[in-house]
Amino acid sequence: MSVRRSRFVDPFQPAEVRRLVRQFGSPLLILDCERVRVQYRKLRAALGRVDLHYALKPMPHAAVVQTVLAEGGFLDLATTGEVQLVRRLGVDPARCIHTHPIKRPQDIRNALEFGVRTFVADNPDEVRKFEQFSDRAELLLRVSFRSPGAVCDLSRKFGCDPEDVLELARLAAELGITVRGLSFHVGSQAGDSAKHVEALDACAQLMAAGRRRKLGVLDTLDIGGGFPIDYTQPVQDIERFCEPLRSALEALPKRVRVIAEPGRFIVGPAALGVASVMGRARREGHWWYYLDDGLYGSYSGQLFDHARYPVEPLKDSEERLPSVLAGPTCDSIDVIAENLMLPKLEAGDLIVGRAMGAYTWASATEFNFFPKATVVAVNLTPGDSGMVMPFPL
Ligand SMILES: *Cc1c(COP(=O)(O)O)cnc(C)c1O
């Protein structure tokens, strides 16, 4: 063990960051698979009996997929593009579910052809799309529990009202479609687990009622994602967050398989964004530093995901001056952070952003022809820093 451990190099250490930028250029997203493993294991331990299906959406990268699978995990796909990615990687479809509540028939066919069996529906029209596939597909019905407390409330756009679930299950039964269970997603970056617990209890009751009325197998409960991570604002640690959930899970019948669809928690802390100063100007008493990554790039999560990443220069000095970090595009909204106290920087100096694995690169654009950051995955094999791979797709 100690021999393998000695090969592990923390890729977020300044010397290593500089080395990777020399090798792969800037902007860079350093994706540390060792941190993916740590996050996966932490959530597994905190949730107990729950199988984790990593949701690809926040960081659809081969290295994350392979790391999660090597840990014994599962995957949550939502689009034909994600199906194609895992298919190229030779993933066993039995480890995948498809959870987009609204799909074109071709999306369903693509997933079925790959070998996925479990899908999600939340309304009668969507359930009817599965009538012709009833021999090959089974459904989780997505239930909506509004969550104004979450940073991103996902139950506004998707999910059926709890009082309509059994009616939907009855429709599926009439059409000969197997209802495997229920699912929910209370929202991303939840402040605490109260909403998860409420939804879990309500679903447990609905599933029991559905089983009594023979409306489906109803032996699977999918508790979604939403598990929070630290950004500039710290959150409850995951043990504490999951504690109330664990007690609620223990009350479920043993034959119910519980799964979750974590995205952010698995990959958020596992990537470091690295940008370079392209140039600087002094404006109204502030130093403005123009970076090669910004709001249209990896920092797009500040707009779409409402996240604030902790940013800091890689070099340090005693003297600090009022500073602004701006992105590279010609748009005036492209400003990452203002009112920072930073050392005086020069062209070529590096700025790192922490917790940049989720909803960053995934939602980046190439506006103004500034290319997206190169993703470099490191520590692909446990305890081995020897392998480094730029984004392979
Ligand atoms: C986005 C999404 C997830 C992942 O949510 P996180 O809050 O990042 O854990 C899981 N399931 C579904 C259906 C999603 O849309």
The ligand as a MOL file (V3000), in Angstrom:
LIG
                    3D

  0  0  0     0  0            999 V3000
M  V30 BEGIN CTAB
M  V30 COUNTS 15 15 0 0 0
M  V30 BEGIN ATOM
M  V30 1 C -28.9610 17.4320 -12.6910 0
M  V30 2 C -29.5550 16.1500 -12.2640 0
M  V30 3 C -28.9210 15.3500 -11.2990 0
M  V30 4 C -27.6760 15.7630 -10.5550 0
M  V30 5 O -28.0130 16.6930 -9.5660 0
M  V30 6 P -26.9270 17.2540 -8.5330 0
M  V30 7 O -27.6790 18.2640 -7.7630 0
M  V30 8 O -25.8050 17.7910 -9.3290 0
M  V30 9 O -26.5100 16.1130 -7.6600 0
M  V30 10 C -29.4900 14.1380 -10.9830 0
M  V30 11 N -30.6290 13.7140 -11.5890 0
M  V30 12 C -31.2740 14.4530 -12.5010 0
M  V30 13 C -32.5050 13.9270 -13.1190 0
M  V30 14 C -30.7660 15.7020 -12.8670 0
M  V30 15 O -31.4150 16.4410 -13.7750 0
M  V30 END ATOM
M  V30 BEGIN BOND
M  V30 1 1 1 2
M  V30 2 1 2 3
M  V30 3 2 2 14
M  V30 4 1 3 4
M  V30 5 2 3 10
M  V30 6 1 4 5
M  V30 7 1 5 6
M  V30 8 2 6 7
M  V30 9 1 6 8
M  V30 10 1 6 9
M  V30 11 1 10 11
M  V30 12 2 11 12
M  V30 13 1 12 13
M  V30 14 1 12 14
M  V30 15 1 14 15
M  V30 END BOND
M  V30 END CTAB
M  END
